[in-house]
Amino acid sequence: MISFLDKAVLQFDRALQTLVPHAAKATRPSPANTLEEAELDQVERKHSSGLMRINHTGEVCAQALYAGQATTAKLATVRQEMEHAADEEIDHLVWCEQRLYDLGSKPSILNPLFYGASFMIGAGAGLISDKLSLGFVAATEDQVCIHLQKHMAALPMQDAKSKAVLTQMHIDEAKHKAMALEAGGYEFPQPIMAIMTQVSKVMTITTYRI
């Protein structure tokens, strides 16, 4: 049985890995590694950087959400599913961070704020019920997939490296959504999904530039 102190130490370590640049390590190589860097003008580079910054912050939020849910999950199997998904999301975090630096940019300075808010949401959902917690994962991943599709279409056409990263992320996120629903997650009604969409706009608008 893991004690509260042990959980706290583990979650503090995950927070540091998530928020400190270059601290996290991916288990899979970035899909961008095999592709050549494209010639981007200043406007295109700034746009690609903004989109990748949004996706990096999205992964920060995912880490915090999963960490909060794993902390308060009632069933060990649900906690393990959350931790496994969080481990896969680390790859996305590292890939986006690497791509940002390759583009001459950096992560959002607002990431600690978004991490804290997402952790509290995840922990709160886990306290209510595992079914709600899993449902929240499914709904969040659905929102992420929509963002990824839009960003893939919005990237400069020649930025194949960023697109390769987002393509693999989309595959993984869809898998996480299916996992959460298959594990018994509650499927959120459309009005709730609409509210989540509006809330996510706050993150996307701010982190595109900051």
N, C-alpha and C positions, 0 to 999 in steps of 0.2 A: 504494500500500500504506500503510495507516494504521499508524503506529508505536505502540508500547506507551504512550509518553508522551502522544500525541494521544488515544488511547483513554481514558487516565486523566483527562485534562483534560475531555473530553466527559462522562464519567461523573460527575465531580465537579460539573460544571455541572448535570447532570440531578438529582443528589442535592439541590443547593441549591434548584432549582426545585420539587422535590417537598416538601421539608421546611420551607422558609421561607414563612410565610403571605403570600398575595397575590403570590408571585413567579411562579407559573405562569400562562400565558394560554391560554384555550380558543380553539379554532378555530371552534367552533360555539356559538351562544347556548344558554343553559340552557333545557331544556323547561319549567322553572318560571316563566320570565320572563313568559309570556303569561297566567298565572293569578293570581287574587286571593289575598292572604294570608287564611287562615281564622282564625276565632276559636278559639284553643286555651287551655284552662285550664292551670294550672301543671303538673299531672300529665301531661297530654297533651303539652305542650311538652317536658317532660323526657324523655318516652318517645321522641318523634320525634327529639330531639337525640341520644339514646343510639343509636338505630338508624342515624342518618346518620353518627354518629361511627365506628361499626363499618365502615360502607361506605367512609368516607373513608380509614380505616386500611387497608382492603382494597385501595384504589387505590394507597396508598403502597407496600404490599407488591408490587403488580403492577408498579409502576415499577421497583422494585429487582430483582424477578425477571427482568424483560425486560432490564434493564441488565446484570445479571450474565451472562445467557445471550448477549447480543449481544457482550459482551467476549470470551467464550471460544468462540463459535460457529466451527466449522471451515469451513463453506461461506458464501460471501458472500451467497448468496440467503437462507439462513436468518437471517443477521445482519440483512439488510434487512427481512425479515418481522418480526423481533423489534422493530426500531426503529420500523417503521410501526405495529405494534400498540401500542407504548408511546406514540406520539404521539396515537393515538386515546384511550388511557387517560387522557392529560392532561386531556381534556375532562371525564371523569368526576371526576377529582381536583378540578378547579376547581368543577364544579357542586356536589359534596358540601360542599366548603369554604364556598362561598357560602351554601348552604342552612343550614349550621351557624351561621354568623354571623347570618343572617336570623332564626333561632330563638333568638338571644341566647346561643349556646353557642360552643364552640371545638374545634379538633382535639385528639386525644389527645396527652398529653405523652410517651407511650411510642413515638410514631412513629419517632424515630431508631433505637431498639432494633429494632423490627420491620423497618425498612429495611435495617439492617446484616445481620440474620439472613437476610432474603429474598435479598439480593444474593449472599451466600455460597452459598445453596442453588442459585440460578440459575447462578452461575459454576461450581459443582461439577458440575451436570448437563450444562452445555455442555462441560466438559472431558472427561466420559465419552464422550458422543456426541451428535450433533445429533438423532438419532432419540429418544433419551431426553429431551433438552431440550425438543423439540416435544411429546413425550408428557406431560411435566410441565406444559406450558402448557395442554394440553387438559384434563388432570385438574384443574388449578387453576381454570380457567374453569368447569368443570362444578360444582365446589364453590361458586364465586361465584354461579352461576345459581340454585343451590338456596337460598343465603342470600337472594338478592334476592327470590325468590318468597315466602319466609317473611316477609321484612320488608314487602313490599307488602301482605300480608294482615294484618300486625300493626300497621301504622300507624293512627293515629286516622283514622276514616272521612273526616273533613272536611279532612285534610291532603293536598289534591290536588297541591300544589306538590312535596312530597317524593315522592309516588307517581309523578308525571310524570318526575322525574329517574331514579328506580329503573327505571321501565318502559323508558326509552331505553337505560339501562345494560344491562339484561337482553338487549335486542336485539343490542347491540354485543358483549357477552361471548359470546353463543351463536355469533356470527359468528367471533370469535377462536378459539373451540374448534374449529369446523369447519375453519378455515384451518390450524390446527396439525395436525389429523389428515390433511387432504388433502395437506399438505406432507411427510407420511411419519412423523408422530408415532406413538410406541408407545402403544397403548391399555392403560392400567394395569388389572391384575386387581382384582376387588372387594375382596380383603383389604387391598391397598395404599390403595384409595380410603377404606376404613373408617378406616385409620390417619390419613390426611390429614384426615378429618372430625373426629377426636378432637383433632388438633393445632390445627385451626382454631378449636375451641371455646375454647382458651386465649386467642386473640386477641379473640374476640367477648365473652367474659365480662369481660376486663379493660378493654377500650376502651369498653364501654357506659357506664361511669361515670368512667373516668380519661382 
